[in-house]
Amino acid sequence: MEFDSVQIGAADVVAVAHAYEVLLGIPPVHGEGGAMRFQLRRGAVEVEPGDSGLHSLRFTVAANADRGRWPAEAFHGVRVSFTAAPSAPPAAGAADAVEAIDHVVINTPDLDRAIGLWRDRMGLRLALDREFPARGLRLVFFRSGGVTLEFAGPLPAPAERTGSDTLYGMAYRVHDLEACRARLLRAGVDVTEQRAGQKRGTTVATVRARTAGVPTLLIQDSSRPS
């Protein structure tokens, strides 16, 4: 099993797909059910009909995989689907385009439950489990298909941990953040100034508009290969 894509809802798929074409710097192709798909070097973004926001995750599995072993309720509120189709080749983008999905942020009341699901049942690699006491935060990172699923939970853990997990936001990897930001500003997209990221050696900027309600971060990480 390997990460394939995220799905983002839009009341007007054409308009939001156009906004994401500007954001990502690559053209979409038509997908299933009226969706528009943007294939990046790592992961893809699909704009589909529905309410605004981050809707779901999709994974590729072997054609003969028993998908019934992963019922919808197993994912604690996160919509997950599976496909046997391999990812298409990435669209060619300029140097100031988005290269890949860096990570998807998911909020959870129970990080140990998340580990039990995504590592122990789904087989994803647990890359990091780290506590940030000063921020009241614990982060758990799973890696799949070159993309990170970042689960965030409160620290200390609450006594009651029965709530649902919720998809929150996206972070995209770029080769040249200054050039990408300049391109977006020329297109009228609201992007913050560059600033140091939480990870040493990274520079980030937040996209504050035209994302269909999805919190969106751009990351340049010179220490990490594309």
Secondary structure, DSSP 8 states (H G I E B T S, - for coil): -EEEEEEEEESSHHHHHHHHHHHHSS--EE-GGG-EEEE-SS-EEEEEESSSEEEEEEEE--TT--GGGS-GGGGTT-EEEEE-S---------TTSEEEEEEEEEE-S-HHHHHIIIIIIT--EEEEEEEEGGGTEEEEEEEETTEEEEEEEESS--S---S--EEEEEEEEES-HHHHHHHHHHTT--B---EE-SSTTEEEEEE-SSSTT--EEEEEETTS--
